[in-house]
Amino acid sequence: MPPEAEPPVSAAPVAEPEAWAVCLCAQWCGTCRDYRAVIDTLARQYSGVRFVWLDIEDEAEIAGDYDVETFPTLLLADAAGVRFVGPLLPQASVLERMLQRWKDAPPPLLQDAAAQALLQRIRHAHAAGRLARVSA
């Protein structure tokens, strides 16, 4: 009896991250630039989180008509949708605490259609290779 052939190995699809952490910023904003170091550091610590730096002026087609009133604004989401969007100063300990709590009990989904639409544009842009993940 001939040995059975091994089934071909197929490439696994890229899994949706457990969470998204998107810094909505502008290059001219000094506080936003300070956030870049925080995001770079946390990206190395949280492999299940896709950290994205989104300059809303350079990436205006992705930002769309979402109104960022205060810089920097952080958007936190998971596969279900946006859980938090709001201004957050570049304090690693605060963001880290939010991510840790999220593991135990995710906050409720936001009932904000504009934020949910922004997340969809971010996901599509990232999937199309137009928006890079922050390097870990």
C-alpha positions as CSV (number, residue, x, y, z in Angstrom):
1,M,0.0,0.0,0.0
2,P,1.5,3.4,-1.0
3,P,2.1,5.9,1.8
4,E,-0.6,8.5,2.0
5,A,0.4,11.9,0.6
6,E,0.5,14.8,3.0
7,P,-2.1,17.4,2.3
8,P,-0.7,20.6,0.9
9,V,0.1,23.2,3.4
10,S,-1.9,26.3,2.7
11,A,-0.9,29.7,4.0
12,A,-3.1,30.7,6.9
13,P,-5.0,33.9,6.5
14,V,-3.8,36.8,8.5
15,A,-5.9,36.9,11.7
16,E,-7.8,39.9,12.8
17,P,-5.9,41.4,15.7
18,E,-7.5,41.1,19.2
19,A,-7.5,44.9,19.3
20,W,-6.7,48.1,17.4
21,A,-5.1,51.2,19.0
22,V,-5.2,54.0,16.5
23,C,-3.6,57.4,17.3
24,L,-5.5,60.1,15.3
25,C,-2.9,62.8,15.0
26,A,-1.2,65.5,12.9
27,Q,2.5,65.8,12.3
28,W,2.5,69.5,13.3
29,C,1.2,68.5,16.8
30,G,4.1,68.2,19.2
31,T,2.0,66.1,21.7
32,C,1.1,63.8,18.9
33,R,4.8,63.3,18.0
34,D,5.4,62.5,21.6
35,Y,2.8,59.7,21.3
36,R,4.8,58.0,18.6
37,A,7.4,56.8,21.1
38,V,4.7,55.6,23.4
39,I,3.0,53.6,20.6
40,D,6.3,52.2,19.4
41,T,7.1,50.9,22.9
42,L,3.6,49.4,23.5
43,A,3.6,47.8,20.1
44,R,6.5,45.7,21.2
45,Q,4.7,44.6,24.4
46,Y,1.2,43.9,23.0
47,S,1.5,41.6,20.0
48,G,-2.3,41.1,19.9
49,V,-2.9,44.8,19.4
50,R,-2.5,46.5,16.0
51,F,-1.1,49.9,16.7
52,V,-1.6,52.5,13.9
53,W,-0.4,56.0,13.6
54,L,-2.9,57.9,11.4
55,D,-2.0,61.4,10.4
56,I,-5.5,62.7,9.6
57,E,-4.1,65.4,7.3
58,D,-1.8,63.1,5.3
59,E,-4.4,60.4,5.2
60,A,-7.5,62.6,4.7
61,E,-9.2,60.0,2.6
62,I,-9.1,57.5,5.4
63,A,-10.0,60.0,8.1
64,G,-12.9,61.1,5.9
65,D,-15.3,63.5,7.7
66,Y,-14.5,62.2,11.2
67,D,-14.1,65.3,13.3
68,V,-11.0,65.2,15.6
69,E,-11.5,68.0,18.0
70,T,-8.5,67.4,20.2
71,F,-5.0,66.1,19.4
72,P,-4.0,63.4,19.9
73,T,-7.2,61.3,19.9
74,L,-7.0,57.6,20.5
75,L,-9.4,55.1,19.0
76,L,-9.5,51.6,20.6
77,A,-11.4,48.9,18.9
78,D,-11.7,45.1,18.5
79,A,-13.4,42.8,16.0
80,A,-16.8,43.9,17.3
81,G,-16.1,47.6,16.8
82,V,-15.0,50.8,18.4
83,R,-14.9,50.7,22.2
84,F,-13.2,54.0,23.0
85,V,-12.4,57.2,21.1
86,G,-11.3,60.3,22.8
87,P,-8.3,62.5,23.6
88,L,-5.6,60.8,25.6
89,L,-2.2,62.4,26.4
90,P,0.9,60.3,25.6
91,Q,1.2,58.6,28.9
92,A,2.2,55.0,28.4
93,S,0.9,53.9,31.9
94,V,-2.6,55.2,31.2
95,L,-2.9,53.5,27.8
96,E,-1.3,50.3,29.2
97,R,-3.8,50.3,32.0
98,M,-6.7,50.6,29.5
99,L,-5.3,47.7,27.5
100,Q,-4.9,45.5,30.6
101,R,-8.5,46.2,31.8
102,W,-9.7,45.4,28.3
103,K,-8.5,41.9,28.6
104,D,-10.7,41.2,31.6
105,A,-13.8,43.1,30.6
106,P,-14.0,45.0,27.3
107,P,-15.9,48.3,27.5
108,P,-19.2,48.5,25.7
109,L,-19.4,49.3,22.0
110,L,-19.7,52.9,21.3
111,Q,-23.0,53.9,19.6
112,D,-21.1,56.3,17.4
113,A,-21.7,55.7,13.7
114,A,-19.0,58.1,12.6
115,A,-16.4,56.3,14.7
116,Q,-17.5,52.9,13.5
117,A,-17.3,54.1,9.9
118,L,-13.8,55.5,10.6
119,L,-12.7,52.1,11.9
120,Q,-14.0,50.4,8.7
121,R,-12.0,52.8,6.6
122,I,-8.9,52.1,8.7
123,R,-9.3,48.3,8.4
124,H,-9.8,48.5,4.6
125,A,-6.8,50.8,4.2
126,H,-4.7,48.5,6.3
127,A,-5.8,45.4,4.4
128,A,-5.0,47.1,1.1
129,G,-1.5,47.9,2.3
130,R,-2.1,51.7,2.4
131,L,-1.7,52.0,6.1
132,A,1.3,50.5,7.9
133,R,1.2,48.9,11.3
134,V,3.6,50.5,13.8
135,S,6.7,48.4,13.7
136,A,7.2,46.2,16.8
